[in-house]
Amino acid sequence: MRKAEITAFLSMVFVLLVSFVLGILEISFIQTSKNLSRLAADRAVFSVFGEYHEKLLSDYHIFAIEGSYGTGEFSEEKLTERMQYYGTGDMKYDVTGIQYLTDRQGQPFREQVLQYMEEKYGISIIRDFTGLTTEWKEQAVLGKEMEEKEKGILEEADSLMENAQIPDKTEENGGSDISETDGENTEQGNPFTCIEQIEKSGILSVVMPKDMELSGKKVDLGSQASNRSLNTGRGNFPVRQGTDGLEEKLLFNEYILNNLSNAVSDPAAQSSEGVGITSENSDRSLSYETEYVLEGKASDKENLESFLMKLLLVRMALNYVYLIGDSEKQSEAAAFAAAVTTVLLIPEAAGALKQLVLLAWAAGESIVDIRTLLSGKKAALVKSSDTWQLPLSSLLTLGSSNEQIGGEDVPGGVEYKDYLRIFLFLENPDDVNMRLLDRIEENIKTEYGMDYFKADQCVTKLEADSTSEILGGITYEFPVYFGYE
């Protein structure tokens, strides 16, 4: 009886021991299968994100998957199918989060640009500009204030002429010509000719250098990423803070200037880091790309005209401030105004006319400055008697069909690119992000024939719930994530 009890006890112990061993083996198998599933899913998602768009990276240093895979038709299933292709065919994926370059007004794109610029250059590339931003803002304010004054110059001049007691000799010429006088200090002409020409035909009619050919390129605004309906991501992904700080804005703008063309792009200044900044020999759909980022209009002509008008107002404000402080030029303007108002029998209007002449003179000098900048030369930021270029006598014909007054290069002055940098800093970062994406999208399409390429189909982050069958119908669910950081 005792032997039977021992036998039964040992049998139970053996069964328990075997069950324990088999249980351990099963648990180990399940855990190993889980680990292998995770490894397989990680390998698959890493492989998918290894298929980043080559041209986007090589030309613009941006990582993203082109989610349509060359078809132009995007779907999330294409991404999960690629993950299954890379050895996880027995898994099922449910995308729970996805991020595109265009999400949140291009913030994922901006984050990558900043990371690239910080790693490549650090803050050394913007060190010379960080102390100038307050001055840039002040210049913008002056330009806004000058806008109203510029609009009223011709109206005030016409009002003065209405009070004149002799016939207006310019009715034949169709303008308010207060120019024909017999005073010693005046010459035949009209100090407001350049402003009248801007009002009549636009600023490009008076500032374009003789040897500069205006680009006729244009794009369809409705098809641009900044204007069309976009794919929108979802999910909670890490977000970089402070992308619109002073240093970040300056770094981002240097990226634009390094990679996009502008109206004064120099073939000798081709960027070794970017795709290049020349415009004349490129297949790009716009030649004045930086101006497009600033203005967002359909054609090169419209973008350049809009930007140069802003530049004119800023230059005009600075030049007017100089004239107010230059007693010699004040005397010239006063003498001219006195001579004109004497002839017109309205001497009481001499003071008012003097101020109008000073404003017109500042505008004329600004036109010469812009011609200088468009010629690839430098203009003085703040004028002095040595750097002032337009005599009052030349103002009387500036803007007429037969004048060709050009500016001289001023060593140590500012160039056209400096003003692009200033206005980029003052522009809304969201607008800058999206318009820059417009240009990148267009350039990849036109330069490489990739008509299917769209920025809002470029994926930068992906999160999915994965389901794997590991043993006898047991399923294992786990998240998988990858993002270009």
Steps between C-alpha positions, in 0.01 A plus 500: 500500500786737586668422165180584313477834677861583410441405139188718478680790667798478266265476203324820606831673558619389160181622334526833676867528410434420137208744494721767655776438246254499213340818636840667522575391145166633376546833679853524361372420153225761527738764632756417234229521235398839634857622486545363151178667391618831639836460332334413171266799523786734592707365212208548265424858603871590492519355149196697388644825630826408334318561173519877547470722195850528359467837325330661797792397716785570260373838386326632812629283789150389597407141597155378397334204331314585181185316601350447155812309386508678166131458421366833618226316690572488871353253747608376840457143376802549275713552809365196687537287189865602480544399864348160424728472199801532729431169677190563707237360267330318786448822693218745474549875543260773601648847449424709809723798428661650191681826435554682171746777413211745463333437837445801729596743224821316420638467853646147448683638197623801697630276779711298256638814335602642836661176608701487177608864525600466865704187435660639185569859600401564858425860588822627342321555169258747661729661758529821297121541475373434852570855613332657197148366535372794705629737235327291231168532680548876530567524126179308431307746716655794314401337171140466613491864605650609170235309305230752585727794421596353163136449404419864575788674322328537162167593658661778702691622194176514301336689785776761491457541126129567539592816692741624234400822325650419161397227257635156581743433217493125554144439391647423161725240660225347713669556838554754774819646363617768738832503328521784250641800683744771416685495831873454511485195722267288286514321173225390265346176626268357762617383845201264516564326167633185665203477740253559217667223301474259795130585543436459129710198399630343821836513671669265254466764229749725679736273696599226255866531391556510123671162488246317718238290324177454690392138547163405355458177699184427697333219693145390574439622854204270550718191463758612756520335841440835670163537325357154429324257732761280670528160663496551876686285748380377837648369822712643778864533401790680665503867402799729514436818695625844404521459123408866450759655730744762378787261429270238351345751259841621389628145447191401303530807280865423422382158381262676260770732368736204452252288308272732303572738216420869498498790256872566555626143526864480399615186313834535677322477835356153445451334834723201573256385767172538316377422152624836379366852486535591135189582300601562144599143410247309704180318416321640803149632453591835656827692488433740788431232760593690814273782391222240462556385859457861608204599283324178395379626161465298180767656278861611532398846384232539769725370777791725403277803463334446838833447677668799337211725599557405865871557453435840340300616802769390746776665298286810453449534875872472572590744223237749615642491853841586353360788294332651806841518667699631201487881501655533155237281334229669704616829349493356148146374547390831651648697212331278247164526678530878531577539130208283395246659732614849397438424135162346586413804715447293814804591711316405818518135384881490490531319833252231406659452158843471658384203709350334193822551309699347786269195497532472123877536526512222759293284267730579208810410700326177603439412135870546430576285806279219370662519157832465677381196696346331195832545319669290769668798665483630855316812615564701816256408775512847655589780260764767538601788275757268340260212429197704386475435126213701350536879447179701510548592135498130404183441703314722252540241225522178702244254371472658156559284196841640411679495838741228607630591842679210667641467848856447610622209711553605862762293687365381832140564397205263487415279205176361361537175693522696826156648437359158419636387836339795678156447350513123554561566868196726514270257316256263671689169561200287402474674162873461448483126581222426256627715214843343533333158477322629187835569340661172605200308368505688169875465459496123549217473250659714230867412542455123530173443317332369817155642434352278768700660782298681766625632833185389681567139396844505660491308829744581780354303793283189530338321793298178466345225709641167393323167545691171474383141548764321705362164626183305445280798431659717768544854366743761616429871454773762538576850365769572243640848437759669287572864427782701347642680801 
